[in-house]
Amino acid sequence: MAQSGLCAEVPAHAKTLLGKAKSEVEACEFEGAIADCGEAIKEGLQSSDVYIWRGCAYMHIGDFKHAQEDFQKASALTKGSGEYWLHRLRDFEFDDAHKEKGAAHRWALACTAIQFTKDKLCSKSLAGVEINDQSIENERQLLQGRMNVASHQDLDRVLAALEEKIDKNKDKKSLLAWDLSLYICICRWGYLAGYLQEEQAWELIMPKAKIIQQEFTSWNDFGENYMQGRKIWDQSAYERDKELFERAIRRLNQNKRSPWNEYAWNTSLK
């Protein structure tokens, strides 16, 4: 979150309220953050920070109109400070407008929520971000760099290799959690990059989601095994990003609007 200087002569209590609001956003207590930022503003706090944090809270509860207003106010106070968040807001709006209607598909997307939350992406729609020329190009570059994928054929090769790994490790729950989630992630990335059609992506995703539901007992059971599987997959990457992934899992548990809280583990995937 971008930081900015606070206005001079602002009551100490207003600054305390802003600090409390920041903690509330981090804990996914968005309504409390909105109220505390509002009180801080009433007490005379006029900084880009207070509008960015309140806008972020509004964004996470789906009040996109007020989020946009706050990010624009932030930019007016400190030039450009709200631009990143206006971009993020477009992703949230796109994700909400294109969210999967069926519970089974939304449940399957939740199997990638650790990675997507860590990467600050969304989990209601298959793409997770606004689909435009820039996001398509960005995803293609990421797939090229991460997995040497530059075509539909390359994606097929990577998925086939991962399929073999999943079959080989089917009795190792930790590796299975990581590999199955990664498989679904790759399908989502491949769709955004234009290497898979929507129908093709779902035909690949849903069988893997059903295995996840069969092999694990809850979102937390899945998450614990996922983290262990990531550690086995790459110890150095695990240590480097451990805090970010653990934070993502905390947010999935704390946020009452997260897919882990929205959809029960035993949701029908038929």
Disulfide bonds with the S-S distance in Angstrom:
none
